[in-house]
Amino acid sequence: MADAQTATHAPTITRREDYRAPDWRVPEIALDFDLDPASTRVRATLWVERNGVHDAPLRLDGDGLTPASVRVDGADFADWSMDGPALLIPLGGSAHTIETEVVIAPERNTQLQGLYASQGMLCTQCEAEGFRRITFFPDRPDVLSRYKVRMTADKARFPVLLANGDPIAQGDGEDGTHWAEWHDPFPKPSYLFALVAGDLVANRGTFTTMSGRDVALGIWVRAPDLAKTDHALHALKLSMAWDEKVYGREYDLDVFNIVAVDDFNFGAMENKGLNVFNSRYILADPDTATDYDYDAIAAVVAHEYFHNWSGNRITCRDWFQLSLKEGFTVFRDQGFSADQGSAAVKRIEDVRGLRASQFPEDAGPLAHPIRPDEYIEIGNFYTATIYNKGAEVIRMMATILGPEKFRAATDLYFERFDGTAATCEDFVQSMEEGGGVDLTQFRRWYSQAGTPRVSATLAQEGGRARLSLRQSVPPTPGQPVKEPMVLPLKLRLFGAITGRALCEEQLILLDRPEHEVVFENLPETPVLSINRGFSAPVIVETNRTAQDLAFLSAHDDDPFARYEAMQQLMLDTLVASVANGAADHGAVIDAVRNTLGDARMDPAFIAEAVLLPSEAFIGDQMAVVDPEAIFRAREALRADLGRALEGEWRAAYEGAAAERFEYSPAAKGARRISSVALGYIAAGGAADAAELAFAQFERADNMTDRHAALTTLANGVSPLREAALEAFYKRYAGNGLVLDKWFQTQALSSRDDTAQVVEGLVNHPDFTLANPNRARALIGAFSVNQRAFHDISGRGYRFVADQMIALDRLNPQTAAKLIPPLGRWKRFDAARAAKMRAELERIVAAPGLSKDMFEQASKSLD
């Protein structure tokens, strides 16, 4: 059960400014496990060394542990004490050997932190502070140790025993047991410890490093899932080769193992040599995984592998430096994914995700810098700001330095800090020295929260144009006044008549409140293309007209800027429609028609460009969000686009038909435009839309096409809707990952009865809060369905709050991640805001509330 934390108890706040080096270091640790789901005995031997001159006792963190024995230098030791959950051992001298023994119950660990049971196997998750649930240890990232691990278990029940590092010995014991020993020669913090025991099989492979070493690879799963691991293994090999080529990083152990686990709080974990993955990011075949799933698997496999250097070989000094490893590694995995397919589409996907999750976070009560100053529960800072905005900050430095200098700077960083626990400042200093630049002012990105806003006004005076730039950063909690940021803005001018570029692309470093750029000798009226490639994570406001945006959507030579112009044209039209009750859709229809008819463009890019902005993103543009008005405006524009361009949509739909499934950029693009076209045909009210979708649902040879058809039907009122949902459920009953899609599709439906449907689904025999994937698929998805969640009755708020309180008793970390939609109450009208706030108050007042949930809910009330 979770540690009790109620509003009547002042929480402990950890502050970055209070950091001090550990009093004791642990160069070596040996762990001996007698594994059993009900009762696992853990014997730990720590070789400790005093760090500096002091008389502080050895403090070993624990969580729910009771010492069965404590020994110092080989002798029983009775002079220990407990300080809350921590074990204190007074010691003289400079070095000692400490032995402890504890007994834990993995099968009762519903938090999925530490050692726990999942579907018949035992596995671990120790980031951020889960190791203290396994044994007593200074559980902090700046204590680096070399680990030796011995595991003993029933051989029939747990025939496979895995841990970090390389295997060194194994054998059979008495009474049907067996044992295995593993050694990790590289010092690592305790959060990177991993252990897995289970009845597993492996998809094996080999990778030869650039120095000629052969590395044994293994993707470990339950036997029925083995056929679904080829894609993950291929992605791992591609990742290893890419990291050598792009960053010069070679893998360092003799083995690299990945294990897929059904019950997991995160996407995956980068434990040294033994990555533990949510099975969602490993298992794939055409019948059960969409193209999005395939892409996500490759990205997450790459991400966790890249952590071997940006996270493991160089780790974080403290948890305030979390973006040091996560932001940098997200940037690295984004680069990998861009190189595997369409770089333009990948950039669009990354920015869309940033705007959907991080921009609202920056504008809400939970806003924080990418290097926070304080926290109550570190698990609450695994956020879009740390990961996605952190990656954008790295991207900006790479843009400022240029490719060659950025590579030199990363080489310097890896060489200088290998084997250490580093800080964000260490990384920035490496960028300065390796790139020969001064990033003093740029450091504000690490300390200031909020999304900068840039006003760009272009005025023409004969053959001259004057671009006026202004920046501001809005107030955020605890930071009412902001200093100017360094914003690298790529821009270019195009001729409004010829469409030709009127200048080379320029990189403007906007580092003051106002700046002006003058362009001379322009032969025609210029149109501004700005923040090309989304070179800075900012909100840009311009004086460009609808005609300018339509022009750029057809002529801009930067793919992202072309997409952005189309999106801005759509967004302006939708915002006007919400404000006025209606708007002229003609410019959007013409722009979409031109895009659909451009045979030079990648179908995958076209599909992204013609999609309307989400309801949530439209709401982000408004002072007060009106969910119903936004829904009506968006549906009206979708309907007009569907009707006006029905011929084009049908041509795109039929032209994208494939004879058989293939996972390639071209085939993915065809499926993507086909799905988008089907959605518009249905939105336009075509009489045969439901039949068209159901026919695709039945004949599809892949999950991408089948799920696209199901989504189209799930949003409609045709009797075929229920038939498709029932057929989908029966086909995939027993496959948890696919049933997550079934739950999620209904939770995201645009139908009027979605709230009622979702309330009923929590009583479905296949729904459980105990599995994080299932909770996110239904409760998490419903909470981001803007119209359904924000029903004026408040039923959506009550429902989600009820589920969060129940989930908090099982798994506080997963529950706390569901708070943000309720926390945006200030963005809505008074009636909705009052209901949302009341639910937050109810959550805070719930007895036995975890500190995870208390921190998120209480901050959201401010």
N, C-alpha and C positions, 0 to 999 in steps of 0.2 A: 504494500500500500504506500501511497505517497506520504511524505512528511507533512504533518499538519502545519498550515500557515493561514491564520485568520486575520481579519482586519483589525482585531484587537491586539495583535502582537506586532511590534515594530520589526520590520524585516531588516536583515543585515545587508548593508550596501557595500559592495566592493568598488573601490575607486582606483583609477589608473595612477593617480598621483601618489598613492600609498605603496606602490610596488617596492619590494626589497628582495634582494637575492635570498635564496634558500639558506637556512642555517646549516643544513646537512645535505650532502650530496650522496647519491647511491650509484657508484660506478658499475656495480654488478648486482644482479638479482637472479635467484634460482626459484622456480615455482614447481611444486609437485601437486598434481591434481588426482584425487580419486573421484572419478566422475560418476554422478548418479543424479537423475532429474530431481529426486526428492531430497537427497542429502549428499552434497559434494563437499569433500574435505580438501581444504587448500592449505598447504604448508609453504611458507615463503621464507627464503633466506636472503637477507639484505646485507651487503657489505657497504657500510656507511663511513663517510669521512666528514669531519667537521669543516665547515666553510668559513674561514676567518676566525677572529678572536672573539669569543663570546661564551656564555655559560648556559645558553638556551638548551632545553631538553630536545630530544628527537621527537618531532611531532609527526605522527602517521595518520593520514586521513582515513576515515571509515564512514560507512553509511549502512546502518542496520547490522553491524557486525559485533560479535562478542568474542573476545580472545579465549580460546580453549587452552592456550599455553603461550608463554613468552619466555624466550631464552636469550641471554646475552653472552657472547663469547663461549658458547657451549654449555653454559650452566643455567639452571632454572632461575628466573628473575621475578621477584615478587614486588619490587618497588615501582611498579607502573601504576598509572591512573588514567581515568577517562575524563576528557574535557569535552562534554557533549558527545558527539559521535567519534571524536578523535582519540587516538591512543598516545599518551605521553610517556616517554621513557627517559629518565634523567641519566646522563652519561658523563663520565670524565674522559680525559684523554682525547685523542684525535681520530681514532679509527676503531670500529667494532664490527662484529658479526651479530646480526639480530635475526632471531628465528621466531616466527609466529605461526599459529594454527587457528583456523576458523572453519566453521561449517555453514554452508549456505544452501538454499533450496531453489534451484533454478526454475522449477516448474511453477512456483508461486510468484515469480517475478513478472508482473503484468506491465511494468514500466518499460520493459525491453531495454534496460540499461544495465550494464554489467554482464553477468553470465545468466542466460535465460534459455528456456525451452521453446522450440518452434517446430511444429509438425514432426515430432519424433527425433529432432536433432537438438544438440546443445550448441549454442553459439554466443558470441560476445558483441557488445557495442559499448565502447569505453569513452568515446568523445561525447561531451567534453569532460565530465567527471564521473564516469561509470566505473573506472577501475577500483575506486574506493568501495564499491559494492561487492568486490571479489576478494580483496585482501587489504590489510592495512599498509598504506604507502603514502609518501609525500606526493599526492596526486595533483601535480601542477606541471605545465609544459616545459618549464626550464630545468627540470630534474631529468637528466638523460642517463639511461642505463643500458648495459648489455644484458640481454635476457637469455636464460636457459630454461626450457620448459620440459617437464616430464608429465605425461598423461597416462593414467591407467583406467580402463573401462571394460565393461562387458563386451566381448568381441562380437557376439552375435547381434547385439543391439546397436553397437557403435563400432563397426568394422574399420571406419576411417577416422584417423586422429590427425588433425592439422594444427599448426601454430605458425608464428612468425619465423622468418629466416629460412634456414636450410635444415632438412632432416639429417640427424646424425646417428640414430640407432633406433631399433624397434625389436620387439620380441613378444613371446607368449608368457603369460603368468599362470597362476593357479586358478582353479575353479572357473575356467572359461573366460578369464580376462586376458587382455593383452596391453602392451604399453608402447609408447613412442616418445622419443626425445628430439627436440628441435632447438637449434641455436641461431640466434640473430646476432651477427658480429658487429652490427652498426648500432651505436648508442641511439636510443629513442626515448621519447616521453611515454608515460604510462597510457596516455589516451590512444596510442597506436598499438597497444597490445591486442592480440586476437587469438582466439582458440575456437575450433569447430570440431565436434564429434558427431558422427552420424552414419547412416546407411546410405552412402553416396557413391556415385560413379563419376568418372571424369572424361571429358572430351579433351584429349591431350594433343599437344603440338610442341614445336620447337622453334625458337628464334635464335638466329646467329647475330651477335652484336657486331658493331663496326670494328671491334678489336679481335673478332674471331671466336669469342666464347659462345658456346651453345647453352641456351637457357631453356629448361623444361617448363612448359606451360600446361596449366590444367584448369578447366572450367568444371567445377564440382556441383552436381545437382542430384536430385532423386532420379532413379532409373527411368521413369516414364517421361522425364523432361529432357533426356539426353539429346534427342533429335532436334531440340530447339536451341542449341547452343553454338551452332556453327557460325552464325553471324557475330556473336560476341567474341569468339576466338579469332575470327578474321579481323575484327575491329581492334583487338589487342595487338595483333602483329602489326597492323597499319600504324597504330599509335606508337609502338616502340621504334619503328623505322622513322616516323615523322619527327619524333623528339630528337633522334640522333641527327637528322638532316637539318632541322630548323634551329635547334638550340644546342646541338652538340652533346646531348645528355645520353649516356649509356647506362643500361640497367646493370646492377651491381651484385645480385645474388645468383645462385645456380638454379633456383626455381621461382616461378611466379604463379601463385594460385588465386583463383576467384571462387567463392562459394555463393550460391543463390539461396536466399532465405525468404520465406513467405511473409514473416512478421518482422517488420523493420521500420523504425521511425524515420529514417532518412532515405535518400536514393541509393547511397552506397557509402562505403568507408574505406579509406586508403591504407589501412594497416600494413605495415612493412612486409611485403612478400605474400600477404594473405588478405586480399581484399574481400570484404563481406558485402554482398549486394542484396538490395531488395530485388526479388525475382522479377519484378516488373522491368528491370533494366538489364536483364540477361536473356530471358526466354523469348524466342520469336520464331514463328514460321508464317508463311503467307496466310494460312487460314485463321490465325489467332492474333496477329500483330499488324497494326496499320503502318503505313509509311512513316508516320510520326513516331511510332514506337521503335521502328528500325533505326531511325535517325537518332532518337534519344538514347538508345542502347549504345550506339557507337560513340556518342558524345560523352556519356557518363563513364563508359569503359576508358575512354581517353582521359577524361578528367581525373579519375582515380589513379590511373597509371602515371600521369604527369605529376601527381603529388609526390611520387617517389623522390623527386628533387625539390619541387616547390611545395614543401610541407613536411617531408620526412627527413631527407638529408639536411635540409634547413627547416627548422620548425619555428614556432612562435615563442617568444620569451614569456608572454602572458596572454590571456585571452582577449585583451584589448587589441592585440595585434592580429586578430583573426583574419582580417582582410589581406594581411601579408601573404597568407597561403591561399585563401579562397579567391580573392579578387584576381590575383595573378594567375591562378590555375584555371579559373573560368575564362580569362582572356586567352590562355593557351588552348583550351579545348574549343573555343570559338574559332580560333585560327585553324585548328585541325579540321573542324567540320566544314569550314568555308573551302578548304582545299579539296574536300572529298566530293563536292558537288557544285552548286551555284553559289558563289560568294555573295552575289547580290541578294538572293532569296534568304540566305543565312543572316545577312545583316538586317534585313527587314524583320525576320523572326526575332532576332535578339532585341531590336529596338521596340517591337510590339510588346515583348515580354517585359521590358524595362518600364514602359509606359503603363502597362496593366498592373504591375505590382509595386515597383519601386517609386514611381512618381507619386501615387497616392500615399505611400508610406512617408515620403518626404513632406507631404502636405498635411499630415495628420498628427494625432497626439503621440504617436510612437516614433516620430522622426528622430534620427540620431546620425551623427557623422559616421563615416566608414571606420574611424577609429574612435569608439565611444569613450566617454569619460567615467561612466559608472554603470553598474548593473546590480540587480538582486539575484537573478538567475541567468547564468551565461547561456543556457539553452535558448533563451528568448532573443539572442542576438545572431542567430543563424537566419539572417534576413536577406531580402532582396537588396537592401542597401549594402550590406557586407559583401555579398556575392556579385550582383549585377552592376551596381554602381561602382563597386570596387574594381570590376573589370574595365569599366569605362574610364576610370581614372588612369589605369595602366595604359589603356589605348591612347589616351591623350598624351601621355609621356612618350609613347612610341611614335605618335604623330609629330611631336615637337622635335624629337631626336632624329627621326628618319631611320630606315631599316638597318643600315650598317652600324650606326652609332648605338642603336637600341640593342643589337646583338652583342656589341662590345660591352655594353653596360650590363647586360644579363650575364655574360661570361664572367665579368668581374664580380658580380653578386654571388654567383654559384661558387666561384673559387674562394672568395674571401670568407664566406660564412658557412661553408660546408662543415657539417658536424656541430653546429651551434644552434642556440635558440635566439633568433634575431628579432628585430623590430621593423615597423614600417619605415622608420627613419633610416635604418640601415639600407633598405631598398632604395629610398629616394637618393641617399648619398651615392650609392652605386650608379644610379642613373646620371647624377651630376658629373661624377668623375669619369665614367665611361663615355658619356655623351658630350662632355665639355660644355655644359649648360648650367645656368643658375636657376634652381627651382625653389628659391626661398619663398616667393609669393605663392607658387603652385601648391606648397604644403597646406594651404588653407583648405584644399579639397579633403584633407584628412581630419580637419578639426571643425569645419562648418557643415551643418546639415542644411537641407533645403535644395530645391531645384532652381538654379539661376534662370532668370527670364531676360531675354535679349530683344530689344526693339530695334528693328532695321528699317530705315526709311530711305528710299532711293529717289532723288530728285534730279531731273535733267534740266540743264541750262545750255541750249544749243548743242554743241559737240562735246560738252562736258557733263559728267554725272557725279553727283555728290552722295555718298552713302554715309548716313549718320547712324552710329551704333550706340546704344545705351544698354547697360546691364544693371540688374538689381537682384538681390537674393531675399526672398520673403522671410519674415520672422518665423522661428520654430521654437518649440518648448525649450526654455532655458537660454535661448539665443535670440533676443529681440532685435539686435543690431548686427549687421553683417558687413564684412570688409569685401572689396572687389575681388573677384576670382580671376584666375588666368583661364581664358576660354579660347582654345584653338579653333577658329572658324574658317573652314574652307569655303571659298566663294568664286563665282565666275559670272560674267555677263553674256547674254545672248541677244542677237538682233531680233527684234520683234517682227521684222518683215521677212528676212532671209532664214532665220533660225541658226545662223552661223555664230560661233563663239567670237566675242568681241575682245577677249583678252585670255591670257593663260590663267589656269586655276591659281588662286592666291591663298596663302595661309596667313590669316590675320590673327595675331595674339591679342585679344581684347583683355587688357589687364587693368583697366581703369573704368570709372563709371561711364565715361563718354569717349568716343573716338570717331574720327572722320576719315574716310578714304575718298580720294578724288580720282576719277578716270577721265583722261583727256582724249581728244581726237576720235570720238565715237561717230561712226558713219551713219548710224541709225538709232532709233529708240531702243534703249537697253531693257532687258528683263533680268531680274536678279535671281540667281541660284545660290542659296546660302545654306551653310551647315551641311555641305555635301558629304555624303557618306556618314552622316550623323557624327561629325568630327568632335562635337562636344555634347554632353548629355544635358541639354538646356531646352527651354521652351522659347521658340522664336515667334515673334509677332512682326509682321511686315505690312507695308502699304500696297502689296500686290493685289491686283484685281482678280475677279473670277476669270477674266480673259487671259491674264498673265498666267494663272495657275493652269488653265486648260492648255495654254501654249507650252508650258514647261512639261506637262504630262505627256506631250507628244514629241518634244524636241530636246529636252535636257539629255546631255551625254553621260551624266552620272546616274546609274540605275536607282540608287536610293533617293536621290533628289527628284527623279521622275515619279517614283512611287509617292514620295512625300507631297508633291504638288497635287496629285490626284486625291490623296487623302485629305489635304487641306481644303480642296474644292468641295469635296463631299461634306467635310466637317462644317464648313461655313454655311453650306446649304441646310444642313440638319439643325444647326444651332438657330438659324433664322426661322426655320419651320417651327421649332419649339417655342420661340419667342412670339411669333406672329400667327401661329395656328396653321400656316401653310407657307410654301416657298416654291419658286420656279425651279423645276428639276431639269430644265432643258440643257443647261451647261454641263451638268453631270452626265446626262444621257449621251450627249454628243462626245464627251471625253471618253466615256467607257466604250462607245461604239468605235472610236478611233483606235483605242488600245486593243480591242478585240480584233480589229482588222489589220493590225501591224504584224505581218508575217515574219518580220525580222526578229521579233522578241521571243524569248524563252517562254513556253506555255506556263511554266511554274511561276515566272515573274508576272505574267499577265494575270494569273489567278490571284496572286497577292494584291496586285494593283487595283483590281476591280471589286475587291471586298470592301464593304462599308465599314467605317469605324465602329467599334463595339459600343453598346449602350453605356457601359461604364465610362469609356473614354469620352463620349459625348457629354456625360454628366460632369466630368472633370473640367470642362470648359465653362461651366455655369456657376454663378454665385450661389444659387440654391438648386439642388438637383430635383427634377420633377420626373420620376421614373415612368409614369404613365404617358406623359407628353412625349418623352424621349422615345418610348416604345412605339407610339403611334406615328411619330415623324419618321422613324427609321423604317417601320413596316410599309409606310406609304411610299417612300423612295424605293425600297426594294420591289414593291409591286409595280411601280412605274417603270423601273429598269427591266423587270421581267416581261412586262407587256410590250413596251416599246422596242425591245431588242430580242423578242422571242425567237425570231429567225436566226439571229447571231448565236443565241444561247444553244439552240438546237444543233446548229452547225458545229459549234465547239464541242457539244456533248457527243455527237455522233462521230466527229473527227478524232476524238480522243479514245475511242473504243479500242481495246487491246484484245488480242486473241488469247494470250496467256500471261500469267503474272511474271514480271521481271523486276528485280530491284536494281534500278539504274536511274541516273538523273533524268533521262528522257522519259522513261516509263513513269517515274514518280510525277513528273510535270504533267503528263497526259492524264493521270488519275486525278491530280489536283484540279486541273481546269474542268474536268468532267464533273467532279463533285460540286464545284462552285456553280457551274452551268445548271446542274440539276436543281440546286437550291433556288436559283433565280427563276427557272421555269415554274417551280411550285409557287414561289412568291407572287408570280404574275397571275396566278389563278388558272393556269391551263387545265382544261377539262381532263386531260389524260395524265396529269402530273403524278397522282398517287399510283396509278397503274404502271407508269414508267419507272417510278422508284421501286415498286414492289417487284417488278420484273427484274430489275438490276439486283435487288436483294436476293432473289432466288437463284439467279444464274451466276452470281459473283464467284470467282475462284480465289478471292483474296479478301482479307478483313477491311482493307481501305475502302473498296467499293461497297462491300456489304454494310459497313458501318455508316458510310455516307448516305446510303439509301435509308437505313434505319433512322438516322437523324432527321432526314427530310420527312419521313412518315411520322416520327414522334412529335414533330412540331405541328402536325396537321390534325384534321378531324375525320379523315377517311376511316371507314371500318377496317381498311387494310392495316391501319396503325396497330391495332390490338393483335391482328394475325401475325404481323412481323415481330412484335415484341415477344409474343408467345413462342414463335418458331425460334427466335434468337436464343431465348432462355433455354428451351429444350435442347437445342443443338449444343450449347456450351455449359450445361449443368455440370457442376463438378470442377470447372476450370475457373479458379478464383479471379485470375487476371482479366479474363474476358467478361465475367459477370460484373466486375468493376465498371466496365464500359456500359453494361446494361443499366446499372443503377445510375451512373453519371449522366447518360443520355436523357433519362427521364427527369433527373434533377435540373438539367439545363434547358428543358423544353420551354418554348415560348407560349404554350397553351395557357388558357385562363385557369385551369384546374391543377396547375403544377404543385402548388403548396399542398393541396389535399392529397394528391398522389404521393408526394414525398412523405407526408405524415403517415400514410399507410405502409410505405415501404420499410419503415423502421421495424415493423412487425413481420416482415417477410422472413421465412426460415433461413434464408441465406444472408441476412444482414446481421452484422455484429460490430460493436464498437471496439472489440478487443483487437481487431486487425486494423492497423493504421491505414492501409490502402482502401479498405472498404469504408471506413469512416470518412476519409477524404473524398471518396467517390460520390457519396450521397450527401453528407452534411456539408463538407467543404464546397462541393459544386453548387449546391442549392444556395449557399450564402453569397455566391458571386453571381447568381442569376438576379440581376438588378430588379427587374419588375416583380418577380415572384417573391423574393426575399423582402422587398420593401412594400408589400401590400399594405394599404393604409390601415387595415384592421390590426396590424401588429402581430398577426399569427406567425409570420415567418420569424420574427425576432424571438417570440416565446419558444417556438420549436427549437431553434438553434441553441438558445441559452439552455434549455432543458438538456439537450444532447451534450453540450459542453460540460455542464455540471456532472453529468453521469460519466462522461469520458474522463474527466479530471480524476475521478476516483481510481481509474484503471491506469491511465497513461497521461500524466500531466503535460509532458512535452508535446504530444500530438494535440491535446486539447487546447493548449495555449496558442497554437498556431492558427486556430480558428477565430480568434478574437477580432482581428483588424476590421472586418466588415461592420461589426457593431460599433467599433470605435470611431467610425466616420460620421457620427450622429450630427455633428455641427454643420455638415454639408447639406442637410435636408431641412424640410419645412418643420415648423414648430411641433406639429402633431406627431410626425414620425420621430423627430429628435427626442421628444419626451418619452416615447415608448422605447426607443433604443437605449436611452440613458437609464430608464427604469430596469431594463434587463441587465445592464452592466452592474447596477447597484445590487440587484438580486444575486448576481454571480459573486460579487465581492463579499456579500453577507453569508454565502453558503458555508455551512460548518465543514471544517476539515479541508478547506481549500488549499491547494498546493501553492508554493511560492511562485511557481511558474505562472499559474493563472492569476494569482493575486497581483503580480507585477504588471501583467498585460492589461488586466481589467481596471485596476486602480489608475494606471496612467491614462487609460482611455477615457476616464471620467473627467480629467482635467480640461 
